[in-house]
Amino acid sequence: MTEIAANAGISAETLRKIETGRAPTPAFFTVAALAGVLGLSMDELAGQCVPVAL
């Protein structure tokens, strides 16, 4: 986890907050950086998102 965070240019604590929902709306560029480190395109990532029912 520390290596992924470092490669994405964020702190391990920020990554932990994203994973646990304590950072419910991470910045677009943070998400893009994490996707890149994990080898995902933004299209692939968006395809994994499920709309929230109202």
Gaussian input, Z-matrix of N, CA and C with variables (Angstrom, degrees):
# hf/3-21g

backbone

0 1
 N
 C     1     B1
 C     2     B2     1     A1
 N     3     B3     2     A2     1     D1
 C     4     B4     3     A3     2     D2
 C     5     B5     4     A4     3     D3
 N     6     B6     5     A5     4     D4
 C     7     B7     6     A6     5     D5
 C     8     B8     7     A7     6     D6
 N     9     B9     8     A8     7     D7
 C    10    B10     9     A9     8     D8
 C    11    B11    10    A10     9     D9
 N    12    B12    11    A11    10    D10
 C    13    B13    12    A12    11    D11
 C    14    B14    13    A13    12    D12
 N    15    B15    14    A14    13    D13
 C    16    B16    15    A15    14    D14
 C    17    B17    16    A16    15    D15
 N    18    B18    17    A17    16    D16
 C    19    B19    18    A18    17    D17
 C    20    B20    19    A19    18    D18
 N    21    B21    20    A20    19    D19
 C    22    B22    21    A21    20    D20
 C    23    B23    22    A22    21    D21
 N    24    B24    23    A23    22    D22
 C    25    B25    24    A24    23    D23
 C    26    B26    25    A25    24    D24
 N    27    B27    26    A26    25    D25
 C    28    B28    27    A27    26    D26
 C    29    B29    28    A28    27    D27
 N    30    B30    29    A29    28    D28
 C    31    B31    30    A30    29    D29
 C    32    B32    31    A31    30    D30
 N    33    B33    32    A32    31    D31
 C    34    B34    33    A33    32    D32
 C    35    B35    34    A34    33    D33
 N    36    B36    35    A35    34    D34
 C    37    B37    36    A36    35    D35
 C    38    B38    37    A37    36    D36
 N    39    B39    38    A38    37    D37
 C    40    B40    39    A39    38    D38
 C    41    B41    40    A40    39    D39
 N    42    B42    41    A41    40    D40
 C    43    B43    42    A42    41    D41
 C    44    B44    43    A43    42    D42
 N    45    B45    44    A44    43    D43
 C    46    B46    45    A45    44    D44
 C    47    B47    46    A46    45    D45
 N    48    B48    47    A47    46    D46
 C    49    B49    48    A48    47    D47
 C    50    B50    49    A49    48    D48
 N    51    B51    50    A50    49    D49
 C    52    B52    51    A51    50    D50
 C    53    B53    52    A52    51    D51
 N    54    B54    53    A53    52    D52
 C    55    B55    54    A54    53    D53
 C    56    B56    55    A55    54    D54
 N    57    B57    56    A56    55    D55
 C    58    B58    57    A57    56    D56
 C    59    B59    58    A58    57    D57
 N    60    B60    59    A59    58    D58
 C    61    B61    60    A60    59    D59
 C    62    B62    61    A61    60    D60
 N    63    B63    62    A62    61    D61
 C    64    B64    63    A63    62    D62
 C    65    B65    64    A64    63    D63
 N    66    B66    65    A65    64    D64
 C    67    B67    66    A66    65    D65
 C    68    B68    67    A67    66    D66
 N    69    B69    68    A68    67    D67
 C    70    B70    69    A69    68    D68
 C    71    B71    70    A70    69    D69
 N    72    B72    71    A71    70    D70
 C    73    B73    72    A72    71    D71
 C    74    B74    73    A73    72    D72
 N    75    B75    74    A74    73    D73
 C    76    B76    75    A75    74    D74
 C    77    B77    76    A76    75    D75
 N    78    B78    77    A77    76    D76
 C    79    B79    78    A78    77    D77
 C    80    B80    79    A79    78    D78
 N    81    B81    80    A80    79    D79
 C    82    B82    81    A81    80    D80
 C    83    B83    82    A82    81    D81
 N    84    B84    83    A83    82    D82
 C    85    B85    84    A84    83    D83
 C    86    B86    85    A85    84    D84
 N    87    B87    86    A86    85    D85
 C    88    B88    87    A87    86    D86
 C    89    B89    88    A88    87    D87
 N    90    B90    89    A89    88    D88
 C    91    B91    90    A90    89    D89
 C    92    B92    91    A91    90    D90
 N    93    B93    92    A92    91    D91
 C    94    B94    93    A93    92    D92
 C    95    B95    94    A94    93    D93
 N    96    B96    95    A95    94    D94
 C    97    B97    96    A96    95    D95
 C    98    B98    97    A97    96    D96
 N    99    B99    98    A98    97    D97
 C   100   B100    99    A99    98    D98
 C   101   B101   100   A100    99    D99
 N   102   B102   101   A101   100   D100
 C   103   B103   102   A102   101   D101
 C   104   B104   103   A103   102   D102
 N   105   B105   104   A104   103   D103
 C   106   B106   105   A105   104   D104
 C   107   B107   106   A106   105   D105
 N   108   B108   107   A107   106   D106
 C   109   B109   108   A108   107   D107
 C   110   B110   109   A109   108   D108
 N   111   B111   110   A110   109   D109
 C   112   B112   111   A111   110   D110
 C   113   B113   112   A112   111   D111
 N   114   B114   113   A113   112   D112
 C   115   B115   114   A114   113   D113
 C   116   B116   115   A115   114   D114
 N   117   B117   116   A116   115   D115
 C   118   B118   117   A117   116   D116
 C   119   B119   118   A118   117   D117
 N   120   B120   119   A119   118   D118
 C   121   B121   120   A120   119   D119
 C   122   B122   121   A121   120   D120
 N   123   B123   122   A122   121   D121
 C   124   B124   123   A123   122   D122
 C   125   B125   124   A124   123   D123
 N   126   B126   125   A125   124   D124
 C   127   B127   126   A126   125   D125
 C   128   B128   127   A127   126   D126
 N   129   B129   128   A128   127   D127
 C   130   B130   129   A129   128   D128
 C   131   B131   130   A130   129   D129
 N   132   B132   131   A131   130   D130
 C   133   B133   132   A132   131   D131
 C   134   B134   133   A133   132   D132
 N   135   B135   134   A134   133   D133
 C   136   B136   135   A135   134   D134
 C   137   B137   136   A136   135   D135
 N   138   B138   137   A137   136   D136
 C   139   B139   138   A138   137   D137
 C   140   B140   139   A139   138   D138
 N   141   B141   140   A140   139   D139
 C   142   B142   141   A141   140   D140
 C   143   B143   142   A142   141   D141
 N   144   B144   143   A143   142   D142
 C   145   B145   144   A144   143   D143
 C   146   B146   145   A145   144   D144
 N   147   B147   146   A146   145   D145
 C   148   B148   147   A147   146   D146
 C   149   B149   148   A148   147   D147
 N   150   B150   149   A149   148   D148
 C   151   B151   150   A150   149   D149
 C   152   B152   151   A151   150   D150
 N   153   B153   152   A152   151   D151
 C   154   B154   153   A153   152   D152
 C   155   B155   154   A154   153   D153
 N   156   B156   155   A155   154   D154
 C   157   B157   156   A156   155   D155
 C   158   B158   157   A157   156   D156
 N   159   B159   158   A158   157   D157
 C   160   B160   159   A159   158   D158
 C   161   B161   160   A160   159   D159

   B1=1.4344
   B2=1.5326
   B3=1.3093
   B4=1.4545
   B5=1.5228
   B6=1.3289
   B7=1.4649
   B8=1.5331
   B9=1.3235
   B10=1.4640
   B11=1.5172
   B12=1.3213
   B13=1.4646
   B14=1.5269
   B15=1.3163
   B16=1.4642
   B17=1.5237
   B18=1.3210
   B19=1.4638
   B20=1.5231
   B21=1.3409
   B22=1.4645
   B23=1.5207
   B24=1.3314
   B25=1.4577
   B26=1.5178
   B27=1.3452
   B28=1.4572
   B29=1.5207
   B30=1.3180
   B31=1.4582
   B32=1.5228
   B33=1.3116
   B34=1.4670
   B35=1.5242
   B36=1.3184
   B37=1.4641
   B38=1.5272
   B39=1.3190
   B40=1.4720
   B41=1.5249
   B42=1.3161
   B43=1.4622
   B44=1.5260
   B45=1.3324
   B46=1.4672
   B47=1.5272
   B48=1.3260
   B49=1.4674
   B50=1.5287
   B51=1.3265
   B52=1.4647
   B53=1.5301
   B54=1.3233
   B55=1.4663
   B56=1.5253
   B57=1.3215
   B58=1.4663
   B59=1.5204
   B60=1.3396
   B61=1.4545
   B62=1.5123
   B63=1.3218
   B64=1.4649
   B65=1.5166
   B66=1.3257
   B67=1.4688
   B68=1.5295
   B69=1.3386
   B70=1.4698
   B71=1.5207
   B72=1.3210
   B73=1.4678
   B74=1.5231
   B75=1.3372
   B76=1.4701
   B77=1.5246
   B78=1.3055
   B79=1.4633
   B80=1.5305
   B81=1.3169
   B82=1.4648
   B83=1.5218
   B84=1.3258
   B85=1.4602
   B86=1.5316
   B87=1.3261
   B88=1.4611
   B89=1.5199
   B90=1.3206
   B91=1.4658
   B92=1.5274
   B93=1.3205
   B94=1.4609
   B95=1.5227
   B96=1.3358
   B97=1.4659
   B98=1.5239
   B99=1.3248
   B100=1.4578
   B101=1.5249
   B102=1.3126
   B103=1.4603
   B104=1.5259
   B105=1.3195
   B106=1.4603
   B107=1.5165
   B108=1.3290
   B109=1.4619
   B110=1.5297
   B111=1.3152
   B112=1.4655
   B113=1.5253
   B114=1.3344
   B115=1.4580
   B116=1.5216
   B117=1.3213
   B118=1.4615
   B119=1.5184
   B120=1.3166
   B121=1.4599
   B122=1.5249
   B123=1.3123
   B124=1.4589
   B125=1.5224
   B126=1.3378
   B127=1.4618
   B128=1.5310
   B129=1.3305
   B130=1.4605
   B131=1.5270
   B132=1.3192
   B133=1.4583
   B134=1.5196
   B135=1.3101
   B136=1.4701
   B137=1.5295
   B138=1.3037
   B139=1.4597
   B140=1.5156
   B141=1.3159
   B142=1.4584
   B143=1.5282
   B144=1.3139
   B145=1.4584
   B146=1.5222
   B147=1.2942
   B148=1.4630
   B149=1.5200
   B150=1.3332
   B151=1.4737
   B152=1.5272
   B153=1.3055
   B154=1.4661
   B155=1.5164
   B156=1.3249
   B157=1.4761
   B158=1.5150
   B159=1.3012
   B160=1.4649
   B161=1.4893
   A1=110.56
   A2=116.89
   A3=120.95
   A4=111.19
   A5=116.31
   A6=120.67
   A7=111.18
   A8=117.00
   A9=120.77
   A10=109.96
   A11=116.61
   A12=120.65
   A13=110.85
   A14=116.52
   A15=120.34
   A16=111.37
   A17=117.44
   A18=121.04
   A19=112.12
   A20=116.38
   A21=120.50
   A22=111.78
   A23=116.77
   A24=120.29
   A25=114.03
   A26=116.11
   A27=120.61
   A28=108.73
   A29=116.43
   A30=119.54
   A31=110.16
   A32=115.27
   A33=120.16
   A34=109.56
   A35=117.71
   A36=121.57
   A37=110.79
   A38=116.89
   A39=119.81
   A40=110.21
   A41=117.35
   A42=120.64
   A43=110.32
   A44=117.65
   A45=121.00
   A46=110.85
   A47=116.76
   A48=120.62
   A49=111.17
   A50=116.69
   A51=120.33
   A52=109.56
   A53=116.52
   A54=121.26
   A55=112.67
   A56=116.62
   A57=120.07
   A58=113.13
   A59=116.96
   A60=119.78
   A61=114.39
   A62=117.72
   A63=120.13
   A64=111.50
   A65=117.24
   A66=123.72
   A67=105.38
   A68=116.73
   A69=120.20
   A70=115.01
   A71=118.10
   A72=120.34
   A73=110.22
   A74=116.43
   A75=118.55
   A76=110.50
   A77=115.92
   A78=121.73
   A79=110.48
   A80=116.01
   A81=121.95
   A82=111.00
   A83=117.51
   A84=120.75
   A85=111.55
   A86=117.49
   A87=120.80
   A88=109.96
   A89=116.52
   A90=121.44
   A91=109.85
   A92=117.01
   A93=121.18
   A94=111.02
   A95=116.99
   A96=120.62
   A97=111.07
   A98=117.13
   A99=120.56
   A100=110.98
   A101=117.22
   A102=120.99
   A103=110.32
   A104=116.32
   A105=120.22
   A106=112.72
   A107=116.22
   A108=120.66
   A109=110.49
   A110=116.24
   A111=120.76
   A112=112.85
   A113=116.74
   A114=120.45
   A115=113.69
   A116=116.65
   A117=121.47
   A118=110.12
   A119=116.24
   A120=118.90
   A121=107.40
   A122=116.73
   A123=120.10
   A124=110.12
   A125=118.06
   A126=121.41
   A127=110.74
   A128=116.31
   A129=119.98
   A130=110.74
   A131=115.01
   A132=119.81
   A133=110.87
   A134=116.95
   A135=120.97
   A136=110.86
   A137=116.73
   A138=120.98
   A139=112.99
   A140=116.39
   A141=121.14
   A142=112.72
   A143=116.27
   A144=120.89
   A145=110.62
   A146=114.93
   A147=121.12
   A148=107.45
   A149=117.56
   A150=119.11
   A151=110.66
   A152=114.67
   A153=120.98
   A154=108.29
   A155=116.69
   A156=120.57
   A157=109.43
   A158=116.05
   A159=119.82
   A160=112.31
   D1=-41.99
   D2=179.59
   D3=-61.15
   D4=-40.52
   D5=-179.61
   D6=-66.96
   D7=-41.73
   D8=178.23
   D9=-61.97
   D10=-46.64
   D11=179.45
   D12=-60.13
   D13=-47.23
   D14=-179.21
   D15=-61.61
   D16=-43.02
   D17=179.78
   D18=-66.22
   D19=-27.37
   D20=178.03
   D21=-86.51
   D22=-7.17
   D23=178.90
   D24=80.07
   D25=24.93
   D26=177.28
   D27=-125.63
   D28=166.21
   D29=178.86
   D30=-80.85
   D31=157.26
   D32=176.49
   D33=-62.12
   D34=-34.63
   D35=178.79
   D36=-64.03
   D37=-41.04
   D38=177.32
   D39=-62.33
   D40=-43.55
   D41=178.33
   D42=-62.02
   D43=-42.12
   D44=177.26
   D45=-60.11
   D46=-41.96
   D47=179.49
   D48=-63.55
   D49=-40.10
   D50=178.27
   D51=-64.47
   D52=-46.03
   D53=-177.81
   D54=-63.04
   D55=-35.35
   D56=-175.54
   D57=-94.37
   D58=-1.61
   D59=178.56
   D60=85.59
   D61=3.98
   D62=177.26
   D63=-76.90
   D64=-11.50
   D65=172.52
   D66=-123.96
   D67=76.48
   D68=-170.75
   D69=-67.95
   D70=-19.96
   D71=-179.54
   D72=-132.02
   D73=73.87
   D74=178.66
   D75=-64.52
   D76=152.28
   D77=-179.84
   D78=-61.10
   D79=147.73
   D80=179.60
   D81=-52.82
   D82=-45.43
   D83=-176.45
   D84=-67.34
   D85=-29.15
   D86=174.73
   D87=-67.31
   D88=-45.88
   D89=178.65
   D90=-62.49
   D91=-43.88
   D92=179.73
   D93=-62.25
   D94=-41.84
   D95=179.32
   D96=-64.67
   D97=-42.79
   D98=178.33
   D99=-64.75
   D100=-42.25
   D101=178.07
   D102=-58.89
   D103=-45.06
   D104=179.38
   D105=-60.64
   D106=-43.61
   D107=179.67
   D108=-64.14
   D109=-35.38
   D110=-178.37
   D111=-86.08
   D112=-0.19
   D113=177.08
   D114=76.92
   D115=25.95
   D116=178.77
   D117=-108.62
   D118=142.13
   D119=172.13
   D120=-82.93
   D121=162.27
   D122=177.08
   D123=-64.67
   D124=-31.96
   D125=176.69
   D126=-64.10
   D127=-44.16
   D128=178.30
   D129=-62.70
   D130=-42.30
   D131=-179.62
   D132=-64.15
   D133=-45.30
   D134=179.48
   D135=-62.99
   D136=-33.90
   D137=179.10
   D138=-67.36
   D139=-20.97
   D140=179.11
   D141=-87.00
   D142=-10.09
   D143=-178.78
   D144=-80.77
   D145=139.85
   D146=179.06
   D147=-111.71
   D148=128.50
   D149=178.45
   D150=-60.57
   D151=143.99
   D152=177.77
   D153=-81.83
   D154=128.31
   D155=178.03
   D156=-73.17
   D157=138.47
   D158=179.23
   D159=-87.86

